[in-house]
Amino acid sequence: MRGDMPDDLKPQRHLVQDVQRLEDVEQKHERVRQLLSVTGADALLLQDPANIAWFTAGSDLSRYAADQSQTSLFVTGEARLFATNAVDSALVFEREVFGLGFQLKQREWFQPHSELIDDLIRGRRVISDSGLAGTRGAARRISRLKLPLSPLEVTRLRQLSKVVVHAVEVTARNVRVGVTEAAVAGEVSHRLVRRTVTPVRIQVCADGRNQRYRHWAYGEDPVARYAAISCVARRWGLHVAVTRTVVLEKLPPELWTAYQKTLLIHGTAMYFSRNGEQLKSIWSRVRRIYEKFGMASEWQLADQADVIAYRSSEVQLTPDSDFTLESPVALFWHPSAADAMVGDTVLVTTTGCERLTRSTDWPELQVQVRGRDVPCPGILRIGGADANSPLSSGSNVVSAESSQRLNLAEPAEGMPRLDSSWEMDVTSGRSIFEDDESPYSEESVLE
């Protein structure tokens, strides 16, 4: 913002109570009351940022790189209170929990946080997510409180999915021969951070590097033929993940063979992700696809899926997992075979499985499961057409040249803003972050 602007012309910030968040916090508080009643405890102490984000309907304190031990949340049946230091108290109360019914207990930054916690729990029976300071650990019970998702959380997951998919897919369209994995990862990160979304994990696996290292992140290696881009991102404490594959010029036959098999697994997994199903029941059907196509041991090389919410993995899919899907709940399916990777976040509802990370601007292939078509992400090809390539023609695939290009500098048209509702410019339409004197253009970061 220009420093010479008169005060009366500067955009003003106003604290606004978020009614939806308040309702969500009240619902969370009721769940905690029930837990306190069942356990016979007087209070609950939360110190894990993921759990604090859940209870406060999206206060993501980890965005500010704050040490979790310096800010805690203390909840009784009647009250909810933040225990923090004098440095962070304004940030917490003005930006994160304004108008949500929280009280404050603070000390100076140089005074031990543990002493503040000792004062709160003294003479009380307290359960916590840490088991520290004389409290009784109840991490598993607390974790179960976070599901099923609330209506506000479902709405936010849908919004966040649009932003994450846009970041990954537009970056994929920009991949060219010789660009490094790290450069691609940086572009994904840029597109997310500029919209106040935090990258949690980015993978850019060029030319099959993930076949040996399934959890490969990115390196200085250049992309020569193809790349898989996978990203897990967080906003409001919630996570969304997606994986896409882009090919430069010619589609390698071995990649296409592996990708088709992976799509069959992916489509089957999404089809059977239903309300009331146990993860091990879904897994038994997925495993049969691996076996049917001669990949009986392939699934042992990498994890396959996770229940996703305030952690990138609330519950990991395992062959013997008895976790039952209770809608609404989100899953990140990310099967792999050889060098092929596929990944989508889906929302399990009472009426079916909604693919949150589905995009109208990306090639799509249909996988038939029990006579029904399940839409799955295809491979985007950039460059000249290959008459022998399965991606050269057909209504179910699109090449970069024939598809509608997205704006590479700005968010997709119609994409919802992710600003916190507490901060509103009521004096003008100008962004409060605008700086006309900046020497850097938005395009320069893409060069």
One Martini backbone bead per residue (centre of mass of N, CA, C, O) as a GRO file, in nm:
protein
  447
    1MET     BB    1   0.099   0.034   0.020
    2ARG     BB    2   0.076   0.362   0.006
    3GLY     BB    3   0.216   0.599   0.227
    4ASP     BB    4   0.074   0.882   0.090
    5MET     BB    5  -0.200   0.816   0.182
    6PRO     BB    6  -0.468   0.923   0.307
    7ASP     BB    7  -0.643   0.818   0.575
    8ASP     BB    8  -0.941   0.867   0.445
    9LEU     BB    9  -0.850   0.661   0.185
   10LYS     BB   10  -0.802   0.425   0.340
   11PRO     BB   11  -0.858   0.119   0.396
   12GLN     BB   12  -1.078  -0.038   0.614
   13ARG     BB   13  -1.084  -0.224   0.916
   14HIS     BB   14  -1.317  -0.479   1.023
   15LEU     BB   15  -1.489  -0.634   1.276
   16VAL     BB   16  -1.650  -0.949   1.204
   17GLN     BB   17  -1.898  -1.156   1.265
   18ASP     BB   18  -1.911  -1.509   1.224
   19VAL     BB   19  -2.187  -1.697   1.221
   20GLN     BB   20  -2.100  -1.970   1.107
   21ARG     BB   21  -1.865  -2.015   1.303
   22LEU     BB   22  -2.021  -1.995   1.563
   23GLU     BB   23  -2.200  -2.241   1.511
   24ASP     BB   24  -1.965  -2.441   1.481
   25VAL     BB   25  -1.842  -2.403   1.763
   26GLU     BB   26  -2.093  -2.492   1.919
   27GLN     BB   27  -2.086  -2.781   1.810
   28LYS     BB   28  -1.808  -2.852   1.921
   29HIS     BB   29  -1.872  -2.796   2.219
   30GLU     BB   30  -2.085  -3.021   2.243
   31ARG     BB   31  -1.891  -3.255   2.192
   32VAL     BB   32  -1.715  -3.194   2.440
   33ARG     BB   33  -1.929  -3.225   2.657
   34GLN     BB   34  -1.973  -3.526   2.601
   35LEU     BB   35  -1.684  -3.612   2.665
   36LEU     BB   36  -1.675  -3.511   2.957
   37SER     BB   37  -1.907  -3.690   3.054
   38VAL     BB   38  -1.782  -3.970   2.981
   39THR     BB   39  -1.492  -3.913   3.139
   40GLY     BB   40  -1.519  -3.709   3.395
   41ALA     BB   41  -1.432  -3.432   3.311
   42ASP     BB   42  -1.370  -3.075   3.335
   43ALA     BB   43  -1.151  -3.063   3.092
   44LEU     BB   44  -0.996  -2.935   2.785
   45LEU     BB   45  -0.672  -2.975   2.625
   46LEU     BB   46  -0.534  -2.786   2.350
   47GLN     BB   47  -0.214  -2.801   2.135
   48ASP     BB   48  -0.292  -2.888   1.863
   49PRO     BB   49  -0.340  -2.719   1.572
   50ALA     BB   50  -0.554  -2.911   1.449
   51ASN     BB   51  -0.753  -2.901   1.694
   52ILE     BB   52  -0.786  -2.596   1.704
   53ALA     BB   53  -0.900  -2.563   1.420
   54TRP     BB   54  -1.149  -2.730   1.467
   55PHE     BB   55  -1.285  -2.582   1.713
   56THR     BB   56  -1.253  -2.280   1.559
   57ALA     BB   57  -1.322  -2.298   1.253
   58GLY     BB   58  -1.004  -2.218   1.127
   59SER     BB   59  -0.755  -2.166   1.321
   60ASP     BB   60  -0.436  -2.125   1.168
   61LEU     BB   61  -0.155  -2.103   1.355
   62SER     BB   62   0.066  -2.236   1.160
   63ARG     BB   63   0.096  -1.992   0.960
   64TYR     BB   64   0.284  -1.834   1.197
   65ALA     BB   65   0.499  -2.023   1.328
   66ALA     BB   66   0.391  -2.124   1.592
   67ASP     BB   67   0.435  -2.247   1.889
   68GLN     BB   68   0.226  -2.473   2.030
   69SER     BB   69   0.329  -2.419   2.337
   70GLN     BB   70   0.217  -2.097   2.329
   71THR     BB   71  -0.075  -2.222   2.243
   72SER     BB   72  -0.388  -2.274   2.407
   73LEU     BB   73  -0.686  -2.479   2.472
   74PHE     BB   74  -0.960  -2.421   2.703
   75VAL     BB   75  -1.227  -2.656   2.797
   76THR     BB   76  -1.547  -2.635   2.912
   77GLY     BB   77  -1.882  -2.654   2.951
   78GLU     BB   78  -1.894  -2.312   2.966
   79ALA     BB   79  -1.596  -2.265   2.843
   80ARG     BB   80  -1.358  -2.074   2.631
   81LEU     BB   81  -0.987  -2.069   2.623
   82PHE     BB   82  -0.701  -1.873   2.577
   83ALA     BB   83  -0.355  -1.961   2.602
   84THR     BB   84  -0.108  -1.701   2.601
   85ASN     BB   85   0.071  -1.443   2.472
   86ALA     BB   86   0.116  -1.099   2.426
   87VAL     BB   87   0.200  -1.126   2.124
   88ASP     BB   88  -0.053  -1.328   2.015
   89SER     BB   89  -0.334  -1.222   2.111
   90ALA     BB   90  -0.420  -1.030   1.880
   91LEU     BB   91  -0.410  -1.236   1.654
   92VAL     BB   92  -0.616  -1.434   1.769
   93PHE     BB   93  -0.863  -1.226   1.826
   94GLU     BB   94  -0.871  -1.068   1.543
   95ARG     BB   95  -0.814  -1.305   1.319
   96GLU     BB   96  -0.939  -1.592   1.446
   97VAL     BB   97  -1.177  -1.532   1.714
   98PHE     BB   98  -1.379  -1.326   1.652
   99GLY     BB   99  -1.689  -1.355   1.806
  100LEU     BB  100  -1.660  -1.679   1.944
  101GLY     BB  101  -1.644  -1.688   2.275
  102PHE     BB  102  -1.356  -1.612   2.378
  103GLN     BB  103  -1.113  -1.625   2.611
  104LEU     BB  104  -0.840  -1.478   2.816
  105LYS     BB  105  -0.499  -1.599   2.891
  106GLN     BB  106  -0.201  -1.421   2.987
  107ARG     BB  107   0.150  -1.374   2.913
  108GLU     BB  108   0.454  -1.322   2.887
  109TRP     BB  109   0.693  -1.435   2.669
  110PHE     BB  110   0.911  -1.496   2.919
  111GLN     BB  111   0.695  -1.678   3.029
  112PRO     BB  112   0.603  -1.978   3.104
  113HIS     BB  113   0.355  -2.171   2.970
  114SER     BB  114   0.334  -2.393   3.188
  115GLU     BB  115   0.230  -2.204   3.416
  116LEU     BB  116  -0.038  -2.137   3.283
  117ILE     BB  117  -0.142  -2.429   3.275
  118ASP     BB  118  -0.123  -2.493   3.575
  119ASP     BB  119  -0.340  -2.287   3.660
  120LEU     BB  120  -0.579  -2.419   3.499
  121ILE     BB  121  -0.555  -2.734   3.616
  122ARG     BB  122  -0.584  -2.673   3.898
  123GLY     BB  123  -0.812  -2.892   4.052
  124ARG     BB  124  -0.845  -3.057   3.780
  125ARG     BB  125  -0.994  -3.268   3.541
  126VAL     BB  126  -0.777  -3.338   3.262
  127ILE     BB  127  -0.789  -3.353   2.918
  128SER     BB  128  -0.575  -3.442   2.628
  129ASP     BB  129  -0.356  -3.435   2.330
  130SER     BB  130  -0.070  -3.484   2.514
  131GLY     BB  131  -0.038  -3.563   2.837
  132LEU     BB  132   0.045  -3.311   2.980
  133ALA     BB  133   0.065  -3.159   3.285
  134GLY     BB  134  -0.118  -3.393   3.427
  135THR     BB  135  -0.275  -3.508   3.205
  136ARG     BB  136  -0.508  -3.694   3.016
  137GLY     BB  137  -0.485  -3.887   2.755
  138ALA     BB  138  -0.715  -3.827   2.439
  139ALA     BB  139  -0.652  -3.843   2.125
  140ARG     BB  140  -0.858  -4.046   2.005
  141ARG     BB  141  -1.117  -3.914   2.105
  142ILE     BB  142  -1.066  -3.640   1.967
  143SER     BB  143  -1.046  -3.743   1.675
  144ARG     BB  144  -1.351  -3.844   1.665
  145LEU     BB  145  -1.484  -3.553   1.678
  146LYS     BB  146  -1.408  -3.458   1.367
  147LEU     BB  147  -1.625  -3.680   1.301
  148PRO     BB  148  -1.814  -3.558   1.109
  149LEU     BB  149  -1.869  -3.319   0.901
  150SER     BB  150  -1.954  -3.006   0.859
  151PRO     BB  151  -2.111  -2.781   0.664
  152LEU     BB  152  -1.873  -2.580   0.660
  153GLU     BB  153  -1.652  -2.785   0.580
  154VAL     BB  154  -1.773  -2.865   0.309
  155THR     BB  155  -1.767  -2.587   0.178
  156ARG     BB  156  -1.459  -2.547   0.207
  157LEU     BB  157  -1.364  -2.793   0.043
  158ARG     BB  158  -1.484  -2.694  -0.223
  159GLN     BB  159  -1.321  -2.434  -0.241
  160LEU     BB  160  -1.033  -2.548  -0.209
  161SER     BB  161  -1.035  -2.740  -0.452
  162LYS     BB  162  -1.033  -2.523  -0.673
  163VAL     BB  163  -0.756  -2.403  -0.602
  164VAL     BB  164  -0.576  -2.658  -0.618
  165VAL     BB  165  -0.646  -2.746  -0.903
  166HIS     BB  166  -0.559  -2.490  -1.043
  167ALA     BB  167  -0.260  -2.492  -0.960
  168VAL     BB  168  -0.187  -2.767  -1.090
  169GLU     BB  169  -0.306  -2.745  -1.384
  170VAL     BB  170  -0.170  -2.479  -1.477
  171THR     BB  171   0.114  -2.574  -1.428
  172ALA     BB  172   0.105  -2.816  -1.622
  173ARG     BB  173   0.058  -2.634  -1.882
  174ASN     BB  174   0.363  -2.500  -1.830
  175VAL     BB  175   0.520  -2.735  -1.910
  176ARG     BB  176   0.861  -2.794  -2.011
  177VAL     BB  177   1.136  -2.867  -2.151
  178GLY     BB  178   1.380  -2.839  -1.875
  179VAL     BB  179   1.221  -2.809  -1.643
  180THR     BB  180   1.216  -2.824  -1.315
  181GLU     BB  181   1.084  -2.961  -1.043
  182ALA     BB  182   1.123  -2.711  -0.858
  183ALA     BB  183   0.982  -2.506  -1.044
  184VAL     BB  184   0.707  -2.641  -1.038
  185ALA     BB  185   0.669  -2.632  -0.732
  186GLY     BB  186   0.691  -2.321  -0.712
  187GLU     BB  187   0.437  -2.260  -0.880
  188VAL     BB  188   0.234  -2.396  -0.702
  189SER     BB  189   0.299  -2.236  -0.447
  190HIS     BB  190   0.234  -1.956  -0.555
  191ARG     BB  191  -0.071  -2.008  -0.621
  192LEU     BB  192  -0.141  -2.058  -0.321
  193VAL     BB  193  -0.020  -1.829  -0.142
  194ARG     BB  194  -0.170  -1.590  -0.296
  195ARG     BB  195  -0.442  -1.746  -0.155
  196THR     BB  196  -0.384  -1.845   0.143
  197VAL     BB  197  -0.242  -2.125   0.077
  198THR     BB  198  -0.093  -2.416   0.217
  199PRO     BB  199   0.172  -2.602   0.152
  200VAL     BB  200   0.243  -2.936   0.253
  201ARG     BB  201   0.270  -3.113  -0.026
  202ILE     BB  202   0.512  -3.162  -0.295
  203GLN     BB  203   0.503  -3.335  -0.614
  204VAL     BB  204   0.768  -3.389  -0.868
  205CYS     BB  205   0.761  -3.648  -1.116
  206ALA     BB  206   1.008  -3.719  -1.340
  207ASP     BB  207   1.039  -3.979  -1.550
  208GLY     BB  208   0.986  -4.202  -1.304
  209ARG     BB  209   1.105  -4.137  -1.007
  210ASN     BB  210   0.861  -4.279  -0.841
  211GLN     BB  211   0.919  -4.585  -0.880
  212ARG     BB  212   1.144  -4.585  -0.655
  213TYR     BB  213   1.016  -4.306  -0.520
  214ARG     BB  214   0.704  -4.263  -0.393
  215HIS     BB  215   0.798  -3.996  -0.198
  216TRP     BB  216   0.874  -3.797  -0.387
  217ALA     BB  217   0.926  -3.464  -0.444
  218TYR     BB  218   1.196  -3.275  -0.539
  219GLY     BB  219   1.431  -3.138  -0.784
  220GLU     BB  220   1.689  -3.058  -1.033
  221ASP     BB  221   1.545  -3.211  -1.234
  222PRO     BB  222   1.450  -3.244  -1.552
  223VAL     BB  223   1.207  -3.235  -1.790
  224ALA     BB  224   1.148  -3.454  -2.075
  225ARG     BB  225   0.847  -3.621  -2.094
  226TYR     BB  226   0.726  -3.634  -1.787
  227ALA     BB  227   0.473  -3.555  -1.521
  228ALA     BB  228   0.396  -3.567  -1.175
  229ILE     BB  229   0.147  -3.380  -0.986
  230SER     BB  230   0.145  -3.327  -0.629
  231CYS     BB  231  -0.100  -3.199  -0.377
  232VAL     BB  232  -0.100  -3.064  -0.045
  233ALA     BB  233  -0.347  -2.851   0.115
  234ARG     BB  234  -0.415  -2.554   0.333
  235ARG     BB  235  -0.730  -2.436   0.486
  236TRP     BB  236  -0.869  -2.381   0.787
  237GLY     BB  237  -0.705  -2.669   0.845
  238LEU     BB  238  -0.776  -2.790   0.580
  239HIS     BB  239  -0.759  -3.064   0.339
  240VAL     BB  240  -0.622  -3.100   0.001
  241ALA     BB  241  -0.591  -3.334  -0.285
  242VAL     BB  242  -0.378  -3.378  -0.590
  243THR     BB  243  -0.332  -3.552  -0.917
  244ARG     BB  244  -0.118  -3.499  -1.212
  245THR     BB  245  -0.058  -3.561  -1.571
  246VAL     BB  246   0.218  -3.480  -1.796
  247VAL     BB  247   0.290  -3.463  -2.152
  248LEU     BB  248   0.563  -3.447  -2.381
  249GLU     BB  249   0.441  -3.506  -2.679
  250LYS     BB  250   0.507  -3.826  -2.619
  251LEU     BB  251   0.355  -4.123  -2.527
  252PRO     BB  252   0.450  -4.360  -2.328
  253PRO     BB  253   0.356  -4.684  -2.329
  254GLU     BB  254   0.423  -4.759  -2.028
  255LEU     BB  255   0.254  -4.532  -1.903
  256TRP     BB  256  -0.022  -4.602  -2.026
  257THR     BB  257  -0.047  -4.883  -1.905
  258ALA     BB  258  -0.025  -4.796  -1.606
  259TYR     BB  259  -0.252  -4.582  -1.605
  260GLN     BB  260  -0.492  -4.764  -1.669
  261LYS     BB  261  -0.467  -4.937  -1.414
  262THR     BB  262  -0.489  -4.705  -1.212
  263LEU     BB  263  -0.774  -4.615  -1.300
  264LEU     BB  264  -0.921  -4.873  -1.215
  265ILE     BB  265  -0.858  -4.836  -0.919
  266HIS     BB  266  -0.972  -4.551  -0.880
  267GLY     BB  267  -1.265  -4.605  -0.972
  268THR     BB  268  -1.325  -4.828  -0.769
  269ALA     BB  269  -1.273  -4.668  -0.511
  270MET     BB  270  -1.488  -4.446  -0.558
  271TYR     BB  271  -1.740  -4.625  -0.596
  272PHE     BB  272  -1.701  -4.771  -0.291
  273SER     BB  273  -1.731  -4.488  -0.156
  274ARG     BB  274  -1.940  -4.526   0.121
  275ASN     BB  275  -2.177  -4.507   0.331
  276GLY     BB  276  -2.087  -4.747   0.588
  277GLU     BB  277  -1.810  -4.823   0.499
  278GLN     BB  278  -1.534  -5.006   0.521
  279LEU     BB  279  -1.211  -4.991   0.437
  280LYS     BB  280  -1.160  -5.302   0.407
  281SER     BB  281  -1.388  -5.342   0.199
  282ILE     BB  282  -1.278  -5.158  -0.021
  283TRP     BB  283  -0.996  -5.289  -0.042
  284SER     BB  284  -1.078  -5.571  -0.149
  285ARG     BB  285  -1.162  -5.457  -0.429
  286VAL     BB  286  -0.897  -5.317  -0.507
  287ARG     BB  287  -0.707  -5.563  -0.485
  288ARG     BB  288  -0.834  -5.724  -0.722
  289ILE     BB  289  -0.725  -5.539  -0.943
  290TYR     BB  290  -0.431  -5.588  -0.902
  291GLU     BB  291  -0.450  -5.898  -0.951
  292LYS     BB  292  -0.593  -5.904  -1.234
  293PHE     BB  293  -0.331  -5.714  -1.356
  294GLY     BB  294  -0.049  -5.825  -1.237
  295MET     BB  295  -0.029  -5.652  -0.922
  296ALA     BB  296  -0.022  -5.793  -0.633
  297SER     BB  297   0.241  -5.613  -0.500
  298GLU     BB  298   0.215  -5.303  -0.560
  299TRP     BB  299   0.064  -5.190  -0.299
  300GLN     BB  300   0.326  -5.228  -0.107
  301LEU     BB  301   0.490  -4.960  -0.220
  302ALA     BB  302   0.220  -4.790  -0.138
  303ASP     BB  303   0.003  -4.585  -0.044
  304GLN     BB  304  -0.361  -4.518  -0.115
  305ALA     BB  305  -0.520  -4.381   0.144
  306ASP     BB  306  -0.709  -4.101   0.303
  307VAL     BB  307  -0.835  -3.948   0.559
  308ILE     BB  308  -0.947  -3.605   0.524
  309ALA     BB  309  -0.874  -3.285   0.707
  310TYR     BB  310  -0.685  -3.166   0.971
  311ARG     BB  311  -0.535  -3.386   0.820
  312SER     BB  312  -0.378  -3.559   0.569
  313SER     BB  313  -0.408  -3.807   0.801
  314GLU     BB  314  -0.644  -3.937   0.996
  315VAL     BB  315  -0.677  -4.205   0.810
  316GLN     BB  316  -0.533  -4.502   0.710
  317LEU     BB  317  -0.524  -4.721   0.466
  318THR     BB  318  -0.583  -5.065   0.541
  319PRO     BB  319  -0.649  -5.401   0.518
  320ASP     BB  320  -0.763  -5.382   0.852
  321SER     BB  321  -0.956  -5.147   0.850
  322ASP     BB  322  -1.246  -5.046   1.065
  323PHE     BB  323  -1.320  -4.792   0.937
  324THR     BB  324  -1.609  -4.588   0.913
  325LEU     BB  325  -1.805  -4.430   0.687
  326GLU     BB  326  -1.930  -4.104   0.789
  327SER     BB  327  -2.133  -3.886   0.681
  328PRO     BB  328  -1.935  -3.648   0.611
  329VAL     BB  329  -1.641  -3.755   0.415
  330ALA     BB  330  -1.293  -3.747   0.335
  331LEU     BB  331  -1.090  -3.859   0.048
  332PHE     BB  332  -0.758  -3.971  -0.054
  333TRP     BB  333  -0.693  -4.096  -0.363
  334HIS     BB  334  -0.350  -4.263  -0.444
  335PRO     BB  335  -0.274  -4.453  -0.667
  336SER     BB  336  -0.019  -4.690  -0.793
  337ALA     BB  337   0.185  -4.775  -1.099
  338ALA     BB  338   0.479  -4.758  -1.115
  339ASP     BB  339   0.483  -4.434  -1.285
  340ALA     BB  340   0.183  -4.409  -1.197
  341MET     BB  341  -0.040  -4.133  -1.107
  342VAL     BB  342  -0.327  -4.086  -0.887
  343GLY     BB  343  -0.552  -3.806  -0.767
  344ASP     BB  344  -0.832  -3.763  -0.527
  345THR     BB  345  -1.084  -3.578  -0.377
  346VAL     BB  346  -1.348  -3.706  -0.176
  347LEU     BB  347  -1.707  -3.708  -0.103
  348VAL     BB  348  -1.894  -3.863   0.140
  349THR     BB  349  -2.232  -3.935   0.112
  350THR     BB  350  -2.563  -4.038   0.124
  351THR     BB  351  -2.565  -4.035  -0.219
  352GLY     BB  352  -2.237  -4.058  -0.241
  353CYS     BB  353  -1.959  -3.968  -0.462
  354GLU     BB  354  -1.763  -3.674  -0.455
  355ARG     BB  355  -1.552  -3.508  -0.680
  356LEU     BB  356  -1.381  -3.235  -0.583
  357THR     BB  357  -1.127  -3.251  -0.814
  358ARG     BB  358  -1.293  -3.183  -1.047
  359SER     BB  359  -1.250  -3.092  -1.401
  360THR     BB  360  -1.333  -2.908  -1.704
  361ASP     BB  361  -1.002  -2.859  -1.799
  362TRP     BB  362  -0.958  -3.175  -1.806
  363PRO     BB  363  -0.885  -3.465  -1.892
  364GLU     BB  364  -1.123  -3.742  -1.946
  365LEU     BB  365  -1.201  -4.063  -1.806
  366GLN     BB  366  -1.379  -4.368  -1.829
  367VAL     BB  367  -1.484  -4.593  -1.570
  368GLN     BB  368  -1.604  -4.913  -1.546
  369VAL     BB  369  -1.847  -4.997  -1.281
  370ARG     BB  370  -2.097  -5.192  -1.295
  371GLY     BB  371  -2.197  -5.013  -1.560
  372ARG     BB  372  -2.051  -4.753  -1.456
  373ASP     BB  373  -1.945  -4.429  -1.488
  374VAL     BB  374  -1.615  -4.311  -1.391
  375PRO     BB  375  -1.464  -4.023  -1.348
  376CYS     BB  376  -1.128  -3.953  -1.467
  377PRO     BB  377  -0.816  -3.856  -1.491
  378GLY     BB  378  -0.614  -3.771  -1.733
  379ILE     BB  379  -0.384  -3.692  -1.987
  380LEU     BB  380  -0.173  -3.432  -2.057
  381ARG     BB  381  -0.086  -3.296  -2.374
  382ILE     BB  382   0.220  -3.144  -2.491
  383GLY     BB  383   0.212  -3.091  -2.828
  384GLY     BB  384   0.238  -3.302  -3.062
  385ALA     BB  385   0.091  -3.528  -3.252
  386ASP     BB  386   0.002  -3.886  -3.227
  387ALA     BB  387  -0.132  -4.133  -3.411
  388ASN     BB  388  -0.061  -4.370  -3.179
  389SER     BB  389  -0.208  -4.216  -2.967
  390PRO     BB  390  -0.463  -4.225  -2.722
  391LEU     BB  391  -0.455  -3.884  -2.723
  392SER     BB  392  -0.522  -3.780  -3.031
  393SER     BB  393  -0.829  -3.863  -2.982
  394GLY     BB  394  -1.138  -3.786  -2.880
  395SER     BB  395  -1.386  -3.691  -2.637
  396ASN     BB  396  -1.210  -3.797  -2.366
  397VAL     BB  397  -0.986  -3.598  -2.478
  398VAL     BB  398  -0.720  -3.346  -2.420
  399SER     BB  399  -0.528  -3.097  -2.539
  400ALA     BB  400  -0.361  -2.810  -2.495
  401GLU     BB  401  -0.440  -2.685  -2.782
  402SER     BB  402  -0.768  -2.760  -2.766
  403SER     BB  403  -0.796  -2.631  -2.503
  404GLN     BB  404  -0.882  -2.433  -2.257
  405ARG     BB  405  -0.726  -2.163  -2.138
  406LEU     BB  406  -0.591  -2.047  -1.860
  407ASN     BB  407  -0.518  -1.811  -1.646
  408LEU     BB  408  -0.182  -1.763  -1.536
  409ALA     BB  409  -0.224  -1.505  -1.327
  410GLU     BB  410  -0.517  -1.578  -1.245
  411PRO     BB  411  -0.781  -1.678  -1.120
  412ALA     BB  412  -1.041  -1.834  -1.183
  413GLU     BB  413  -1.332  -1.769  -1.296
  414GLY     BB  414  -1.543  -1.759  -1.009
  415MET     BB  415  -1.360  -1.788  -0.784
  416PRO     BB  416  -1.353  -1.796  -0.463
  417ARG     BB  417  -1.289  -1.628  -0.198
  418LEU     BB  418  -1.056  -1.663   0.104
  419ASP     BB  419  -1.123  -1.458   0.288
  420SER     BB  420  -1.162  -1.339   0.580
  421SER     BB  421  -1.452  -1.196   0.720
  422TRP     BB  422  -1.315  -0.985   0.917
  423GLU     BB  423  -1.198  -0.856   0.642
  424MET     BB  424  -1.301  -0.530   0.521
  425ASP     BB  425  -1.361  -0.321   0.243
  426VAL     BB  426  -1.568  -0.017   0.278
  427THR     BB  427  -1.437   0.225   0.076
  428SER     BB  428  -1.334   0.024  -0.156
  429GLY     BB  429  -1.215  -0.178  -0.442
  430ARG     BB  430  -0.941  -0.186  -0.324
  431SER     BB  431  -0.673  -0.345  -0.244
  432ILE     BB  432  -0.490  -0.374   0.056
  433PHE     BB  433  -0.227  -0.502  -0.124
  434GLU     BB  434  -0.170  -0.275  -0.297
  435ASP     BB  435   0.127  -0.181  -0.517
  436ASP     BB  436   0.229   0.051  -0.746
  437GLU     BB  437   0.561   0.042  -0.667
  438SER     BB  438   0.621  -0.226  -0.767
  439PRO     BB  439   0.886  -0.396  -0.948
  440TYR     BB  440   0.685  -0.640  -0.960
  441SER     BB  441   0.542  -0.870  -1.150
  442GLU     BB  442   0.340  -1.143  -1.181
  443GLU     BB  443   0.495  -1.263  -1.432
  444SER     BB  444   0.794  -1.282  -1.326
  445VAL     BB  445   0.758  -1.554  -1.155
  446LEU     BB  446   0.735  -1.735  -1.438
  447GLU     BB  447   1.038  -1.705  -1.566
   0.00000   0.00000   0.00000
